[in-house]
């Protein structure tokens, strides 16, 4: 388990379990999703040559539209 802290008036911790990502041609894709209310709003694919992505990693957003 990995413990991460985030700030604020009352700092809290988030626990995440580590899972090895699969590599595709030396790249590690991660899919993130957004939900607004109870509706799916979009997904994004972030990819890097490192299994840890950052703000400079490649990113492709996808929005859902009715």
PQR file with spaces between the fields and no chain letter, atoms N, CA, C, O and H, PARSE charges and radii, in Angstrom:
ATOM       1  N    UNK     1       0.838   -1.179    0.000 -0.4000 1.5000
ATOM       2  CA   UNK     1       0.000    0.000    0.000 -0.0000 2.0000
ATOM       3  C    UNK     1       0.881    1.238    0.000  0.5500 1.7000
ATOM       4  O    UNK     1       1.943    1.268    0.621 -0.5500 1.4000
ATOM       5  N    UNK     2       0.421    2.248   -0.703 -0.4000 1.5000
ATOM       6  CA   UNK     2       1.119    3.522   -0.766 -0.0000 2.0000
ATOM       7  C    UNK     2       0.252    4.547   -0.057  0.5500 1.7000
ATOM       8  O    UNK     2      -0.950    4.626   -0.308 -0.5500 1.4000
ATOM       9  H    UNK     2      -0.442    2.223   -1.208  0.4000 1.0000
ATOM      10  N    UNK     3       0.853    5.331    0.826 -0.4000 1.5000
ATOM      11  CA   UNK     3       0.118    6.355    1.559 -0.0000 2.0000
ATOM      12  C    UNK     3       0.518    7.718    1.014  0.5500 1.7000
ATOM      13  O    UNK     3       1.704    8.045    0.965 -0.5500 1.4000
ATOM      14  H    UNK     3       1.829    5.267    1.030  0.4000 1.0000
ATOM      15  N    UNK     4      -0.463    8.513    0.606 -0.4000 1.5000
ATOM      16  CA   UNK     4      -0.207    9.857    0.094 -0.0000 2.0000
ATOM      17  C    UNK     4      -0.995   10.854    0.934  0.5500 1.7000
ATOM      18  O    UNK     4      -2.126   10.575    1.332 -0.5500 1.4000
ATOM      19  H    UNK     4      -1.426    8.247    0.646  0.4000 1.0000
ATOM      20  N    UNK     5      -0.409   12.001    1.202 -0.4000 1.5000
ATOM      21  CA   UNK     5      -1.071   13.038    1.996 -0.0000 2.0000
ATOM      22  C    UNK     5      -1.481   14.191    1.091  0.5500 1.7000
ATOM      23  O    UNK     5      -0.795   14.499    0.116 -0.5500 1.4000
ATOM      24  H    UNK     5       0.510   12.227    0.879  0.4000 1.0000
ATOM      25  N    UNK     6      -2.589   14.821    1.415 -0.4000 1.5000
ATOM      26  CA   UNK     6      -2.950   16.054    0.744 -0.0000 2.0000
ATOM      27  C    UNK     6      -3.319   17.071    1.806  0.5500 1.7000
ATOM      28  O    UNK     6      -3.803   16.720    2.882 -0.5500 1.4000
ATOM      29  H    UNK     6      -3.146   14.571    2.207  0.4000 1.0000
ATOM      30  N    UNK     7      -3.083   18.343    1.486 -0.4000 1.5000
ATOM      31  CA   UNK     7      -3.167   19.417    2.477 -0.0000 2.0000
ATOM      32  C    UNK     7      -4.567   19.860    2.814  0.5500 1.7000
ATOM      33  O    UNK     7      -5.546   19.146    2.596 -0.5500 1.4000
ATOM      34  H    UNK     7      -2.690   18.628    0.612  0.4000 1.0000
ATOM      35  N    UNK     8      -4.632   21.045    3.346 -0.4000 1.5000
ATOM      36  CA   UNK     8      -5.891   21.609    3.794 -0.0000 2.0000
ATOM      37  C    UNK     8      -5.824   21.876    5.286  0.5500 1.7000
ATOM      38  O    UNK     8      -4.792   21.657    5.921 -0.5500 1.4000
ATOM      39  H    UNK     8      -3.836   21.625    3.524  0.4000 1.0000
ATOM      40  N    UNK     9      -6.927   22.348    5.839 -0.4000 1.5000
ATOM      41  CA   UNK     9      -6.970   22.647    7.266 -0.0000 2.0000
ATOM      42  C    UNK     9      -6.786   21.382    8.097  0.5500 1.7000
ATOM      43  O    UNK     9      -6.160   21.411    9.157 -0.5500 1.4000
ATOM      44  H    UNK     9      -7.765   22.526    5.324  0.4000 1.0000
ATOM      45  N    UNK    10      -7.336   20.273    7.608 -0.4000 1.5000
ATOM      46  CA   UNK    10      -7.177   18.987    8.291 -0.0000 2.0000
ATOM      47  C    UNK    10      -6.578   17.987    7.299  0.5500 1.7000
ATOM      48  O    UNK    10      -7.316   17.313    6.581 -0.5500 1.4000
ATOM      49  H    UNK    10      -7.844   20.250    6.748  0.4000 1.0000
ATOM      50  N    UNK    11      -5.247   17.886    7.254 -0.4000 1.5000
ATOM      51  CA   UNK    11      -4.618   16.965    6.295 -0.0000 2.0000
ATOM      52  C    UNK    11      -5.156   15.543    6.438  0.5500 1.7000
ATOM      53  O    UNK    11      -5.384   15.057    7.546 -0.5500 1.4000
ATOM      54  H    UNK    11      -4.647   18.433    7.838  0.4000 1.0000
ATOM      55  N    UNK    12      -5.351   14.901    5.311 -0.4000 1.5000
ATOM      56  CA   UNK    12      -5.862   13.537    5.284 -0.0000 2.0000
ATOM      57  C    UNK    12      -4.935   12.675    4.444  0.5500 1.7000
ATOM      58  O    UNK    12      -4.050   13.185    3.756 -0.5500 1.4000
ATOM      59  H    UNK    12      -5.167   15.296    4.412  0.4000 1.0000
ATOM      60  N    UNK    13      -5.137   11.390    4.503 -0.4000 1.5000
ATOM      61  CA   UNK    13      -4.307   10.457    3.743 -0.0000 2.0000
ATOM      62  C    UNK    13      -5.173    9.644    2.793  0.5500 1.7000
ATOM      63  O    UNK    13      -6.336    9.358    3.077 -0.5500 1.4000
ATOM      64  H    UNK    13      -5.855   10.976    5.062  0.4000 1.0000
ATOM      65  N    UNK    14      -4.587    9.279    1.665 -0.4000 1.5000
ATOM      66  CA   UNK    14      -5.221    8.389    0.696 -0.0000 2.0000
ATOM      67  C    UNK    14      -4.331    7.160    0.591  0.5500 1.7000
ATOM      68  O    UNK    14      -3.115    7.285    0.443 -0.5500 1.4000
ATOM      69  H    UNK    14      -3.642    9.511    1.434  0.4000 1.0000
ATOM      70  N    UNK    15      -4.917    5.992    0.664 -0.4000 1.5000
ATOM      71  CA   UNK    15      -4.165    4.747    0.531 -0.0000 2.0000
ATOM      72  C    UNK    15      -4.487    4.132   -0.822  0.5500 1.7000
ATOM      73  O    UNK    15      -5.654    4.013   -1.195 -0.5500 1.4000
ATOM      74  H    UNK    15      -5.904    5.890    0.784  0.4000 1.0000
ATOM      75  N    UNK    16      -3.456    3.742   -1.551 -0.4000 1.5000
ATOM      76  CA   UNK    16      -3.633    3.105   -2.847 -0.0000 2.0000
ATOM      77  C    UNK    16      -2.794    1.842   -2.895  0.5500 1.7000
ATOM      78  O    UNK    16      -1.671    1.806   -2.390 -0.5500 1.4000
ATOM      79  H    UNK    16      -2.508    3.839   -1.248  0.4000 1.0000
ATOM      80  N    UNK    17      -3.349    0.813   -3.504 -0.4000 1.5000
ATOM      81  CA   UNK    17      -2.602   -0.423   -3.678 -0.0000 2.0000
ATOM      82  C    UNK    17      -1.841   -0.352   -4.994  0.5500 1.7000
ATOM      83  O    UNK    17      -2.401    0.044   -6.016 -0.5500 1.4000
ATOM      84  H    UNK    17      -4.261    0.842   -3.914  0.4000 1.0000
ATOM      85  N    UNK    18      -0.572   -0.732   -4.974 -0.4000 1.5000
ATOM      86  CA   UNK    18       0.253   -0.708   -6.177 -0.0000 2.0000
ATOM      87  C    UNK    18      -0.104   -1.881   -7.077  0.5500 1.7000
ATOM      88  O    UNK    18      -0.218   -3.015   -6.612 -0.5500 1.4000
ATOM      89  H    UNK    18      -0.118   -1.053   -4.143  0.4000 1.0000
ATOM      90  N    UNK    19      -0.277   -1.613   -8.344 -0.4000 1.5000
ATOM      91  CA   UNK    19      -0.486   -2.640   -9.365 -0.0000 2.0000
ATOM      92  C    UNK    19       0.458   -2.353  -10.520  0.5500 1.7000
ATOM      93  O    UNK    19       0.521   -1.224  -11.006 -0.5500 1.4000
ATOM      94  H    UNK    19      -0.184   -0.692   -8.723  0.4000 1.0000
ATOM      95  N    UNK    20       1.188   -3.361  -10.958 -0.4000 1.5000
ATOM      96  CA   UNK    20       2.100   -3.197  -12.090 -0.0000 2.0000
ATOM      97  C    UNK    20       1.293   -2.949  -13.362  0.5500 1.7000
ATOM      98  O    UNK    20       0.380   -3.712  -13.679 -0.5500 1.4000
ATOM      99  H    UNK    20       1.137   -4.278  -10.563  0.4000 1.0000
ATOM     100  N    UNK    21       1.626   -1.889  -14.086 -0.4000 1.5000
ATOM     101  CA   UNK    21       0.945   -1.584  -15.341 -0.0000 2.0000
ATOM     102  C    UNK    21       1.555   -2.386  -16.479  0.5500 1.7000
ATOM     103  O    UNK    21       2.761   -2.635  -16.486 -0.5500 1.4000
ATOM     104  H    UNK    21       2.367   -1.269  -13.828  0.4000 1.0000
ATOM     105  N    UNK    22       0.736   -2.794  -17.441 -0.4000 1.5000
ATOM     106  CA   UNK    22       1.304   -3.443  -18.623 -0.0000 2.0000
ATOM     107  C    UNK    22       1.965   -2.394  -19.514  0.5500 1.7000
ATOM     108  O    UNK    22       1.506   -1.254  -19.583 -0.5500 1.4000
ATOM     109  H    UNK    22      -0.243   -2.592  -17.435  0.4000 1.0000
ATOM     110  N    UNK    23       3.027   -2.776  -20.184 -0.4000 1.5000
ATOM     111  CA   UNK    23       3.708   -1.877  -21.120 -0.0000 2.0000
ATOM     112  C    UNK    23       3.365   -2.315  -22.542  0.5500 1.7000
ATOM     113  O    UNK    23       3.340   -3.507  -22.850 -0.5500 1.4000
ATOM     114  H    UNK    23       3.400   -3.702  -20.127  0.4000 1.0000
ATOM     115  N    UNK    24       3.101   -1.336  -23.399 -0.4000 1.5000
ATOM     116  CA   UNK    24       2.820   -1.575  -24.806 -0.0000 2.0000
ATOM     117  C    UNK    24       3.858   -0.820  -25.618  0.5500 1.7000
ATOM     118  O    UNK    24       3.843    0.410  -25.663 -0.5500 1.4000
ATOM     119  H    UNK    24       3.121   -0.368  -23.149  0.4000 1.0000
ATOM     120  N    UNK    25       4.750   -1.545  -26.254 -0.4000 1.5000
ATOM     121  CA   UNK    25       5.850   -0.941  -27.025 -0.0000 2.0000
ATOM     122  C    UNK    25       6.633    0.051  -26.168  0.5500 1.7000
ATOM     123  O    UNK    25       7.037    1.111  -26.645 -0.5500 1.4000
ATOM     124  H    UNK    25       4.762   -2.544  -26.218  0.4000 1.0000
ATOM     125  N    UNK    26       6.841   -0.300  -24.902 -0.4000 1.5000
ATOM     126  CA   UNK    26       7.620    0.544  -24.002 -0.0000 2.0000
ATOM     127  C    UNK    26       6.856    1.709  -23.401  0.5500 1.7000
ATOM     128  O    UNK    26       7.462    2.576  -22.770 -0.5500 1.4000
ATOM     129  H    UNK    26       6.512   -1.162  -24.514  0.4000 1.0000
ATOM     130  N    UNK    27       5.535    1.755  -23.581 -0.4000 1.5000
ATOM     131  CA   UNK    27       4.706    2.834  -23.038 -0.0000 2.0000
ATOM     132  C    UNK    27       3.688    2.271  -22.059  0.5500 1.7000
ATOM     133  O    UNK    27       3.179    1.164  -22.239 -0.5500 1.4000
ATOM     134  H    UNK    27       5.044    1.051  -24.094  0.4000 1.0000
ATOM     135  N    UNK    28       3.396    3.055  -21.011 -0.4000 1.5000
ATOM     136  CA   UNK    28       2.460    2.652  -19.968 -0.0000 2.0000
ATOM     137  C    UNK    28       1.221    3.549  -20.021  0.5500 1.7000
ATOM     138  O    UNK    28       1.291    4.700  -19.591 -0.5500 1.4000
ATOM     139  H    UNK    28       3.809    3.954  -20.865  0.4000 1.0000
ATOM     140  N    UNK    29       0.088    3.056  -20.535 -0.4000 1.5000
ATOM     141  CA   UNK    29      -1.132    3.862  -20.563 -0.0000 2.0000
ATOM     142  C    UNK    29      -1.917    3.732  -19.254  0.5500 1.7000
ATOM     143  O    UNK    29      -1.965    2.663  -18.646 -0.5500 1.4000
ATOM     144  H    UNK    29       0.031    2.121  -20.884  0.4000 1.0000
ATOM     145  N    UNK    30      -2.525    4.831  -18.841 -0.4000 1.5000
ATOM     146  CA   UNK    30      -3.393    4.860  -17.664 -0.0000 2.0000
ATOM     147  C    UNK    30      -4.694    5.527  -18.090  0.5500 1.7000
ATOM     148  O    UNK    30      -4.670    6.581  -18.726 -0.5500 1.4000
ATOM     149  H    UNK    30      -2.486    5.700  -19.336  0.4000 1.0000
ATOM     150  N    UNK    31      -5.825    4.925  -17.748 -0.4000 1.5000
ATOM     151  CA   UNK    31      -7.126    5.490  -18.104 -0.0000 2.0000
ATOM     152  C    UNK    31      -7.753    6.100  -16.860  0.5500 1.7000
ATOM     153  O    UNK    31      -7.858    5.448  -15.821 -0.5500 1.4000
ATOM     154  H    UNK    31      -5.845    4.069  -17.232  0.4000 1.0000
ATOM     155  N    UNK    32      -8.167    7.355  -16.975 -0.4000 1.5000
ATOM     156  CA   UNK    32      -8.862    8.041  -15.894 -0.0000 2.0000
ATOM     157  C    UNK    32     -10.274    8.366  -16.339  0.5500 1.7000
ATOM     158  O    UNK    32     -10.526    8.530  -17.533 -0.5500 1.4000
ATOM     159  H    UNK    32      -8.081    7.884  -17.819  0.4000 1.0000
ATOM     160  N    UNK    33     -11.200    8.460  -15.391 -0.4000 1.5000
ATOM     161  CA   UNK    33     -12.589    8.754  -15.759 -0.0000 2.0000
ATOM     162  C    UNK    33     -13.138    9.893  -14.908  0.5500 1.7000
ATOM     163  O    UNK    33     -12.680   10.132  -13.790 -0.5500 1.4000
ATOM     164  H    UNK    33     -10.996    8.327  -14.421  0.4000 1.0000
ATOM     165  N    UNK    34     -14.130   10.591  -15.461 -0.4000 1.5000
ATOM     166  CA   UNK    34     -14.801   11.677  -14.768 -0.0000 2.0000
ATOM     167  C    UNK    34     -16.280   11.360  -14.696  0.5500 1.7000
ATOM     168  O    UNK    34     -16.888   10.935  -15.679 -0.5500 1.4000
ATOM     169  H    UNK    34     -14.501   10.397  -16.369  0.4000 1.0000
ATOM     170  N    UNK    35     -16.848   11.570  -13.529 -0.4000 1.5000
ATOM     171  CA   UNK    35     -18.282   11.382  -13.319 -0.0000 2.0000
ATOM     172  C    UNK    35     -18.821   12.672  -12.723  0.5500 1.7000
ATOM     173  O    UNK    35     -18.266   13.196  -11.757 -0.5500 1.4000
ATOM     174  H    UNK    35     -16.354   11.915  -12.730  0.4000 1.0000
ATOM     175  N    UNK    36     -19.895   13.180  -13.297 -0.4000 1.5000
ATOM     176  CA   UNK    36     -20.556   14.378  -12.779 -0.0000 2.0000
ATOM     177  C    UNK    36     -21.931   13.946  -12.301  0.5500 1.7000
ATOM     178  O    UNK    36     -22.751   13.466  -13.084 -0.5500 1.4000
ATOM     179  H    UNK    36     -20.345   12.755  -14.082  0.4000 1.0000
ATOM     180  N    UNK    37     -22.175   14.121  -11.008 -0.4000 1.5000
ATOM     181  CA   UNK    37     -23.410   13.592  -10.430 -0.0000 2.0000
ATOM     182  C    UNK    37     -23.340   12.080  -10.493  0.5500 1.7000
ATOM     183  O    UNK    37     -22.467   11.465   -9.882 -0.5500 1.4000
ATOM     184  H    UNK    37     -21.509   14.511  -10.372  0.4000 1.0000
ATOM     185  N    UNK    38     -24.250   11.489  -11.225 -0.4000 1.5000
ATOM     186  CA   UNK    38     -24.229   10.039  -11.428 -0.0000 2.0000
ATOM     187  C    UNK    38     -24.051    9.696  -12.901  0.5500 1.7000
ATOM     188  O    UNK    38     -24.351    8.578  -13.321 -0.5500 1.4000
ATOM     189  H    UNK    38     -24.960   11.989  -11.721  0.4000 1.0000
ATOM     190  N    UNK    39     -23.564   10.654  -13.686 -0.4000 1.5000
ATOM     191  CA   UNK    39     -23.417   10.470  -15.129 -0.0000 2.0000
ATOM     192  C    UNK    39     -21.950   10.431  -15.539  0.5500 1.7000
ATOM     193  O    UNK    39     -21.137   11.224  -15.064 -0.5500 1.4000
ATOM     194  H    UNK    39     -23.320   11.562  -13.345  0.4000 1.0000
ATOM     195  N    UNK    40     -21.626    9.497  -16.426 -0.4000 1.5000
ATOM     196  CA   UNK    40     -20.281    9.468  -17.002 -0.0000 2.0000
ATOM     197  C    UNK    40     -20.094   10.727  -17.836  0.5500 1.7000
ATOM     198  O    UNK    40     -20.956   11.064  -18.649 -0.5500 1.4000
ATOM     199  H    UNK    40     -22.287    8.852  -16.812  0.4000 1.0000
ATOM     200  N    UNK    41     -18.977   11.427  -17.646 -0.4000 1.5000
ATOM     201  CA   UNK    41     -18.747   12.691  -18.344 -0.0000 2.0000
ATOM     202  C    UNK    41     -17.567   12.626  -19.305  0.5500 1.7000
ATOM     203  O    UNK    41     -17.514   13.395  -20.265 -0.5500 1.4000
ATOM     204  H    UNK    41     -18.277   11.154  -16.986  0.4000 1.0000
ATOM     205  N    UNK    42     -16.627   11.728  -19.064 -0.4000 1.5000
ATOM     206  CA   UNK    42     -15.487   11.646  -19.964 -0.0000 2.0000
ATOM     207  C    UNK    42     -14.425   10.706  -19.435  0.5500 1.7000
ATOM     208  O    UNK    42     -14.464   10.267  -18.286 -0.5500 1.4000
ATOM     209  H    UNK    42     -16.670   11.104  -18.284  0.4000 1.0000
ATOM     210  N    UNK    43     -13.481   10.412  -20.302 -0.4000 1.5000
ATOM     211  CA   UNK    43     -12.319    9.624  -19.910 -0.0000 2.0000
ATOM     212  C    UNK    43     -11.083   10.282  -20.506  0.5500 1.7000
ATOM     213  O    UNK    43     -11.174   11.062  -21.455 -0.5500 1.4000
ATOM     214  H    UNK    43     -13.449   10.769  -21.236  0.4000 1.0000
ATOM     215  N    UNK    44      -9.953    9.965  -19.947 -0.4000 1.5000
ATOM     216  CA   UNK    44      -8.698   10.456  -20.492 -0.0000 2.0000
ATOM     217  C    UNK    44      -7.669    9.345  -20.459  0.5500 1.7000
ATOM     218  O    UNK    44      -7.639    8.541  -19.528 -0.5500 1.4000
ATOM     219  H    UNK    44      -9.880    9.332  -19.176  0.4000 1.0000
ATOM     220  N    UNK    45      -6.839    9.303  -21.465 -0.4000 1.5000
ATOM     221  CA   UNK    45      -5.760    8.328  -21.506 -0.0000 2.0000
ATOM     222  C    UNK    45      -4.449    9.094  -21.384  0.5500 1.7000
ATOM     223  O    UNK    45      -4.133    9.948  -22.212 -0.5500 1.4000
ATOM     224  H    UNK    45      -6.864    9.957  -22.221  0.4000 1.0000
ATOM     225  N    UNK    46      -3.700    8.777  -20.347 -0.4000 1.5000
ATOM     226  CA   UNK    46      -2.393    9.394  -20.116 -0.0000 2.0000
ATOM     227  C    UNK    46      -1.356    8.295  -20.307  0.5500 1.7000
ATOM     228  O    UNK    46      -1.534    7.182  -19.814 -0.5500 1.4000
ATOM     229  H    UNK    46      -3.956    8.083  -19.675  0.4000 1.0000
ATOM     230  N    UNK    47      -0.268    8.603  -21.025 -0.4000 1.5000
ATOM     231  CA   UNK    47       0.717    7.580  -21.356 -0.0000 2.0000
ATOM     232  C    UNK    47       2.124    8.151  -21.241  0.5500 1.7000
ATOM     233  O    UNK    47       2.372    9.313  -21.564 -0.5500 1.4000
ATOM     234  H    UNK    47      -0.124    9.508  -21.425  0.4000 1.0000
ATOM     235  N    UNK    48       3.048    7.298  -20.767 -0.4000 1.5000
ATOM     236  CA   UNK    48       4.439    7.718  -20.625 -0.0000 2.0000
ATOM     237  C    UNK    48       5.338    6.497  -20.772  0.5500 1.7000
ATOM     238  O    UNK    48       4.870    5.360  -20.729 -0.5500 1.4000
ATOM     239  H    UNK    48       2.847    6.354  -20.505  0.4000 1.0000
ATOM     240  N    UNK    49       6.630    6.745  -20.945 -0.4000 1.5000
ATOM     241  CA   UNK    49       7.598    5.648  -20.990 -0.0000 2.0000
ATOM     242  C    UNK    49       7.929    5.157  -19.587  0.5500 1.7000
ATOM     243  O    UNK    49       8.607    4.141  -19.429 -0.5500 1.4000
ATOM     244  H    UNK    49       7.010    7.669  -20.979  0.4000 1.0000
ATOM     245  N    UNK    50       7.460    5.864  -18.578 -0.4000 1.5000
ATOM     246  CA   UNK    50       7.609    5.473  -17.177 -0.0000 2.0000
ATOM     247  C    UNK    50       6.245    5.028  -16.660  0.5500 1.7000
ATOM     248  O    UNK    50       5.229    5.579  -17.084 -0.5500 1.4000
ATOM     249  H    UNK    50       6.909    6.689  -18.707  0.4000 1.0000
ATOM     250  N    UNK    51       6.189    4.053  -15.761 -0.4000 1.5000
ATOM     251  CA   UNK    51       4.885    3.665  -15.214 -0.0000 2.0000
ATOM     252  C    UNK    51       4.266    4.745  -14.324  0.5500 1.7000
ATOM     253  O    UNK    51       3.094    4.645  -13.961 -0.5500 1.4000
ATOM     254  H    UNK    51       7.014    3.605  -15.416  0.4000 1.0000
ATOM     255  N    UNK    52       5.035    5.770  -13.971 -0.4000 1.5000
ATOM     256  CA   UNK    52       4.511    6.890  -13.187 -0.0000 2.0000
ATOM     257  C    UNK    52       4.314    8.066  -14.137  0.5500 1.7000
ATOM     258  O    UNK    52       5.283    8.630  -14.645 -0.5500 1.4000
ATOM     259  H    UNK    52       5.987    5.851  -14.266  0.4000 1.0000
ATOM     260  N    UNK    53       3.056    8.431  -14.375 -0.4000 1.5000
ATOM     261  CA   UNK    53       2.767    9.543  -15.280 -0.0000 2.0000
ATOM     262  C    UNK    53       2.851   10.865  -14.523  0.5500 1.7000
ATOM     263  O    UNK    53       2.797   10.903  -13.294 -0.5500 1.4000
ATOM     264  H    UNK    53       2.269    7.972  -13.963  0.4000 1.0000
ATOM     265  N    UNK    54       2.983   11.946  -15.288 -0.4000 1.5000
ATOM     266  CA   UNK    54       3.068   13.273  -14.678 -0.0000 2.0000
ATOM     267  C    UNK    54       2.405   14.285  -15.606  0.5500 1.7000
ATOM     268  O    UNK    54       1.773   13.906  -16.592 -0.5500 1.4000
ATOM     269  H    UNK    54       3.027   11.916  -16.287  0.4000 1.0000
ATOM     270  N    UNK    55       2.546   15.564  -15.295 -0.4000 1.5000
ATOM     271  CA   UNK    55       1.874   16.593  -16.091 -0.0000 2.0000
ATOM     272  C    UNK    55       2.491   16.784  -17.477  0.5500 1.7000
ATOM     273  O    UNK    55       1.925   17.505  -18.298 -0.5500 1.4000
ATOM     274  H    UNK    55       3.060   15.873  -14.494  0.4000 1.0000
ATOM     275  N    UNK    56       3.619   16.167  -17.754 -0.4000 1.5000
ATOM     276  CA   UNK    56       4.226   16.249  -19.082 -0.0000 2.0000
ATOM     277  C    UNK    56       3.972   14.989  -19.915  0.5500 1.7000
ATOM     278  O    UNK    56       4.417   14.906  -21.060 -0.5500 1.4000
ATOM     279  H    UNK    56       4.079   15.581  -17.087  0.4000 1.0000
ATOM     280  N    UNK    57       3.263   14.015  -19.350 -0.4000 1.5000
ATOM     281  CA   UNK    57       2.941   12.786  -20.077 -0.0000 2.0000
ATOM     282  C    UNK    57       1.936   13.090  -21.191  0.5500 1.7000
ATOM     283  O    UNK    57       1.169   14.048  -21.104 -0.5500 1.4000
ATOM     284  H    UNK    57       2.902   14.083  -18.420  0.4000 1.0000
ATOM     285  N    UNK    58       1.953   12.269  -22.228 -0.4000 1.5000
ATOM     286  CA   UNK    58       0.982   12.425  -23.316 -0.0000 2.0000
ATOM     287  C    UNK    58      -0.428   12.212  -22.752  0.5500 1.7000
ATOM     288  O    UNK    58      -0.640   11.346  -21.904 -0.5500 1.4000
ATOM     289  H    UNK    58       2.577   11.490  -22.299  0.4000 1.0000
ATOM     290  N    UNK    59      -1.386   13.010  -23.232 -0.4000 1.5000
ATOM     291  CA   UNK    59      -2.753   12.936  -22.706 -0.0000 2.0000
ATOM     292  C    UNK    59      -3.746   13.123  -23.842  0.5500 1.7000
ATOM     293  O    UNK    59      -3.608   14.038  -24.654 -0.5500 1.4000
ATOM     294  H    UNK    59      -1.214   13.714  -23.921  0.4000 1.0000
ATOM     295  N    UNK    60      -4.749   12.252  -23.896 -0.4000 1.5000
ATOM     296  CA   UNK    60      -5.819   12.360  -24.894 -0.0000 2.0000
ATOM     297  C    UNK    60      -7.151   12.326  -24.148  0.5500 1.7000
ATOM     298  O    UNK    60      -7.517   11.288  -23.595 -0.5500 1.4000
ATOM     299  H    UNK    60      -4.861   11.509  -23.237  0.4000 1.0000
ATOM     300  N    UNK    61      -7.891   13.457  -24.123 -0.4000 1.5000
ATOM     301  CA   UNK    61      -9.194   13.479  -23.450 -0.0000 2.0000
ATOM     302  C    UNK    61     -10.311   13.019  -24.389  0.5500 1.7000
ATOM     303  O    UNK    61     -10.213   13.168  -25.607 -0.5500 1.4000
ATOM     304  H    UNK    61      -7.593   14.300  -24.572  0.4000 1.0000
ATOM     305  N    UNK    62     -11.358   12.467  -23.813 -0.4000 1.5000
ATOM     306  CA   UNK    62     -12.558   12.068  -24.551 -0.0000 2.0000
ATOM     307  C    UNK    62     -13.759   12.542  -23.748  0.5500 1.7000
ATOM     308  O    UNK    62     -13.900   12.180  -22.580 -0.5500 1.4000
ATOM     309  H    UNK    62     -11.438   12.346  -22.823  0.4000 1.0000
ATOM     310  N    UNK    63     -14.620   13.339  -24.351 -0.4000 1.5000
ATOM     311  CA   UNK    63     -15.827   13.822  -23.680 -0.0000 2.0000
ATOM     312  C    UNK    63     -17.034   13.046  -24.188  0.5500 1.7000
ATOM     313  O    UNK    63     -17.098   12.676  -25.360 -0.5500 1.4000
ATOM     314  H    UNK    63     -14.505   13.633  -25.300  0.4000 1.0000
ATOM     315  N    UNK    64     -17.985   12.804  -23.302 -0.4000 1.5000
ATOM     316  CA   UNK    64     -19.230   12.145  -23.678 -0.0000 2.0000
ATOM     317  C    UNK    64     -20.285   13.218  -23.890  0.5500 1.7000
ATOM     318  O    UNK    64     -20.432   14.120  -23.066 -0.5500 1.4000
ATOM     319  H    UNK    64     -17.934   13.105  -22.349  0.4000 1.0000
ATOM     320  N    UNK    65     -21.013   13.125  -24.984 -0.4000 1.5000
ATOM     321  CA   UNK    65     -22.031   14.116  -25.307 -0.0000 2.0000
ATOM     322  C    UNK    65     -23.305   13.390  -25.712  0.5500 1.7000
ATOM     323  O    UNK    65     -23.278   12.472  -26.532 -0.5500 1.4000
ATOM     324  H    UNK    65     -20.894   12.392  -25.654  0.4000 1.0000
ATOM     325  N    UNK    66     -24.415   13.810  -25.132 -0.4000 1.5000
ATOM     326  CA   UNK    66     -25.704   13.199  -25.497 -0.0000 2.0000
ATOM     327  C    UNK    66     -26.242   13.789  -26.768  0.5500 1.7000
ATOM     328  O    UNK    66     -27.315   13.396  -27.225 -0.5500 1.4000
ATOM     329  H    UNK    66     -24.437   14.556  -24.466  0.4000 1.0000
